[in-house]
């Protein structure tokens, strides 16, 4: 997904992709409207390693839960 669309990556993600061989620890969030077809849609958020992005993950999960409660 990222290799197919490098223009969608930020500088840090581009650097990580250049070094990556195998991804072991990755998290991605997709919008509710995302549809999976021949290739996965591009996530609205992704991060590696997960332990380094937990604050953002918790924030996004909380926001999604609050959106469901409305």
C-alpha positions in Angstrom: 0.0 0.0 0.0 2.7 2.5 1.0 5.1 1.4 -1.7 2.3 1.7 -4.3 1.5 5.3 -3.2 4.6 6.9 -1.7 3.2 10.4 -2.5 0.8 9.9 0.4 3.5 9.5 3.0 5.0 12.1 5.2 8.8 12.5 5.5 9.1 10.3 8.6 7.0 7.6 7.0 9.1 7.8 3.7 12.2 7.3 5.8 10.8 4.3 7.7 9.6 2.7 4.4 13.1 3.0 2.9 14.5 1.1 5.8 11.7 -1.5 6.1 12.1 -5.1 5.1 9.4 -6.8 7.2 6.7 -4.9 9.2 6.1 -6.6 12.5 4.4 -3.9 14.5 1.9 -1.7 12.6 -1.4 -0.1 13.3 -3.8 1.6 10.9 -7.1 3.4 11.2 -9.5 3.6 8.3 -12.4 5.9 8.0 -15.9 4.3 8.2 -16.4 5.0 4.5 -13.3 3.0 3.5 -13.9 0.2 1.0 -11.5 -2.6 0.4 -11.1 -3.6 -3.2 -8.1 -4.9 -5.2 -5.8 -3.2 -2.7 -6.5 -1.9 0.8 -7.5 1.8 1.0 -5.0 4.2 2.4 -5.5 4.6 6.1 -6.3 8.0 7.7 -3.7 7.2 10.3 -0.9 4.6 10.6 2.1 4.2 12.9 5.0 2.0 13.8 6.0 0.7 16.2 2.7 0.7 18.0 4.3 1.4 21.4 5.5 4.8 20.0 2.1 5.9 18.8 -0.1 4.7 21.7 -1.1 8.3 22.7 -2.4 8.9 19.2 -4.1 5.5 19.1 -5.9 6.1 22.4 -7.0 9.6 21.3 -8.4 8.2 18.1 -10.2 5.3 19.8 -11.7 7.7 22.4 -12.9 10.1 19.6 -14.5 7.2 17.7 -16.2 6.0 20.9 -17.5 9.5 21.6 -18.8 9.8 18.0 -20.7 6.6 18.5 -22.4 7.8 21.7 -23.9 10.9 20.0 
